């Protein structure tokens, strides 16, 4: 019996040894893969400090932006020279420092009686630095067919107009005068006779009213007074 047992012991030992060896190999493999898994899991952690540092590090000073170029001067009616009804040339720079109301007029229009209201505005505010400037035009309905002499005679005889009146002017279309191109670009073109543009002391259009807004309306008076009070 001792003889039969003794041969079994080496086999048992070998089996135990084999189990231990396999376990060791398995442990080594698991350990190795575990290390790799741990390293992979820790990779973002190791990257975090760099990301945090990047977020918290003071930003590099941005290059200074070039100073903005000064804004171009606003267009001004003072740059234009026009002719009076008698043919004499007048620079609109003559009215620098004054508030002006520029109106395209006509002698045979339903709005022609507005000449009276325009004259009243002129009389009321002229001493405070205000002028009405009349520009006869035949652009709407052919309602200003007369010559310069006829227009002047009509204005004086019918409405005692003494504010400046200028030569007949095209106010709409491709051939419009440079003055009316500026006015139209600022506040839209006239739709009919007696369209009104208010121009400030620097020659800049600041407001406009259609033909139907009468010269004596409170809104025009308040706008004129506001501009007279503005440097």
C-alpha positions in Angstrom: 0.0 0.0 0.0 2.9 2.3 0.8 4.3 1.4 -2.6 1.1 2.3 -4.3 0.7 5.6 -2.5 4.2 6.8 -3.1 3.9 6.9 -6.8 0.7 8.9 -6.4 2.3 11.6 -4.4 4.6 12.8 -7.2 1.6 13.0 -9.5 -0.4 14.9 -6.9 2.5 17.3 -6.4 2.8 17.8 -10.1 -1.0 18.5 -10.3 -0.8 20.9 -7.4 2.2 22.5 -9.0 0.4 22.7 -12.3 -2.6 24.4 -10.7 -0.3 26.9 -8.9 1.5 27.6 -12.1 -1.7 28.1 -14.0 -3.0 30.4 -11.3 0.3 32.3 -11.4 0.1 32.7 -15.1 -3.6 33.7 -14.9 -2.8 36.2 -12.1 0.0 37.6 -14.2 -2.3 38.0 -17.2 -5.1 39.6 -15.1 -2.6 41.8 -13.4 -1.1 42.9 -16.7 -4.5 43.6 -18.2 -5.6 45.3 -15.0 -2.6 47.7 -15.2 -3.5 48.6 -18.8 -7.1 49.2 -17.8 -6.0 51.3 -14.9 -3.7 53.3 -17.1 -6.4 53.8 -19.6 -8.8 55.0 -16.9 -6.2 57.3 -15.4 -5.2 58.8 -18.8 -7.9 61.5 -18.6 -6.9 62.3 -15.0 -3.4 62.8 -16.1 -4.6 65.1 -18.9 -6.8 67.2 -16.5 -4.1 69.3 -14.9 -3.0 70.5 -18.3 -6.6 71.4 -19.3 -7.2 73.1 -16.0 -3.9 74.9 -16.3 -4.9 76.0 -19.8 -8.2 77.4 -18.5 -6.8 79.1 -15.4 -3.6 80.4 -17.0 -3.8 84.1 -17.7 -4.7 84.7 -21.3 -2.0 86.2 -23.5 -2.5 89.9 -24.0 -4.5 90.5 -27.1 -2.8 92.8 -29.7 -4.1 96.3 -29.4 -6.8 97.1 -31.9 -6.0 100.0 -34.2 -7.7 103.2 -33.3 -11.0 103.7 -35.3 -10.7 106.1 -38.1 -12.6 109.3 -37.5 -16.1 109.2 -39.0 -16.5 111.0 -42.3 -18.2 114.3 -42.0 -21.9 114.1 -42.6 -23.0 115.4 -46.0 -24.1 119.1 -45.8 -26.2 121.3 -48.1 -23.6 124.0 -47.4 -21.4 122.5 -50.1 -23.8 123.5 -52.9 -24.1 126.7 -54.9 -27.5 127.5 -56.5 -29.0 130.3 -58.4 -31.6 132.7 -57.2 -34.6 133.6 -59.4 -32.8 136.6 -60.7 -29.9 134.4 -61.8 -27.4 135.4 -59.1 -25.4 132.5 -57.7 -25.6 131.8 -53.9 -23.6 129.4 -51.9 -25.8 127.6 -49.4 -22.9 128.0 -47.0 -24.4 131.5 -46.6 -26.9 129.8 -44.3 -24.3 128.1 -42.0 -25.4 128.5 -38.4 -29.0 128.9 -39.4 -31.9 126.4 -39.5 -33.6 126.2 -42.9 -36.7 124.7 -44.3 -36.2 123.7 -47.9 -39.5 123.4 -50.0 -40.2 122.6 -53.6 -42.9 125.0 -54.7 -45.4 125.4 -57.5 -47.7 128.2 -58.6 -50.6 126.1 -59.9 -51.0 123.3 -57.3 -53.7 122.6 -54.8 -51.0 123.1 -52.1 -50.0 126.5 -53.5 -51.8 128.4 -50.7 -49.0 127.0 -48.4 -46.9 129.9 -49.6 -48.8 131.9 -47.0 -48.0 129.5 -44.2 -44.3 129.4 -45.3 -44.1 133.2 -45.2 -45.7 133.2 -41.7 -43.0 130.7 -40.5 -40.3 132.8 -42.0 -41.6 135.9 -40.4 -42.0 134.3 -37.0 -38.5 132.7 -36.8 -36.3 134.7 -39.1 -35.0 136.9 -36.2 -33.9 133.7 -34.4 -31.8 132.3 -37.1 -34.3 130.6 -39.4 -34.9 130.8 -43.2 -37.4 129.2 -45.6 -35.8 128.4 -49.0 -38.1 128.0 -51.9 -37.2 125.9 -55.0 -39.9 126.1 -57.7 -40.2 122.8 -59.6 -42.2 121.7 -62.6 -41.7 118.0 -61.8 -45.2 117.2 -60.5 -48.2 117.7 -62.9 -46.4 120.5 -64.8 -47.7 122.8 -62.1 -44.8 125.3 -62.3 -44.7 126.3 -66.0 -43.8 129.9 -65.6 -40.5 131.7 -66.1 -38.4 132.9 -63.3 -39.8 136.4 -63.7 -43.4 135.1 -63.7 -42.7 133.0 -60.6 -41.3 135.9 -58.7 -44.2 138.2 -59.6 -46.7 135.5 -58.6 -45.1 134.9 -55.2 -44.9 138.6 -54.3 -48.3 139.7 -55.6 -50.3 136.8 -54.2 -48.5 135.9 -50.9 -46.0 138.7 -50.2 -43.2 136.2 -50.2 -39.9 137.7 -49.1 -38.0 134.5 -48.2 -35.3 133.4 -50.7 -36.6 131.9 -53.9 -34.3 130.0 -56.2 -34.4 129.1 -59.9 -36.7 126.3 -61.2 -35.1 123.0 -60.1 -35.5 119.3 -60.9 -36.1 117.6 -57.6 -36.7 113.9 -58.7 -35.4 111.5 -61.2 -31.9 110.9 -62.6 -31.5 114.6 -63.5 -32.3 115.9 -60.0 -30.1 118.6 -58.6 -27.2 117.6 -56.3 -29.0 119.4 -53.5 -32.1 117.3 -53.9 -30.1 114.1 -54.4 -28.7 114.7 -50.9 -32.1 115.5 -49.4 -33.7 112.5 -51.0 -31.0 110.2 -50.0 -31.4 111.4 -46.4 -35.2 111.4 -46.1 -36.7 110.1 -49.3 -37.6 112.0 -52.5 -40.5 114.5 -52.7 -43.8 112.9 -53.6 -45.4 116.1 -54.8 -45.1 119.9 -54.6 -44.5 121.5 -51.2 -42.5 118.6 -49.7 -40.5 120.0 -46.7 -37.0 119.2 -45.5 -35.7 120.7 -42.2 -31.9 121.3 -42.2 -29.9 122.0 -39.1 -27.3 124.7 -38.5 -24.6 122.5 -39.9 -26.4 121.9 -43.2 -27.5 118.3 -42.4 -31.1 117.2 -43.2 -32.8 116.2 -39.9 -36.5 115.7 -40.7 -39.0 115.9 -43.5 -42.7 116.3 -44.0 -45.0 115.5 -47.0 -47.0 118.0 -48.9 -50.1 117.5 -46.8 -48.4 118.6 -43.6 -49.1 122.4 -43.5 -46.3 124.8 -42.6 -48.2 126.0 -39.5 -48.6 122.6 -38.0 -47.3 122.2 -34.4 -45.0 119.4 -35.3 -43.1 121.6 -37.8 -43.0 124.5 -35.3 -41.7 122.3 -32.5 -39.0 120.7 -34.7 -37.8 124.2 -35.8 -37.6 125.4 -32.2 -35.7 122.3 -31.2 -33.1 122.9 -33.9 -32.9 126.6 -33.1 -32.1 125.6 -29.5 -29.4 123.1 -30.6 -25.8 124.4 -31.0 
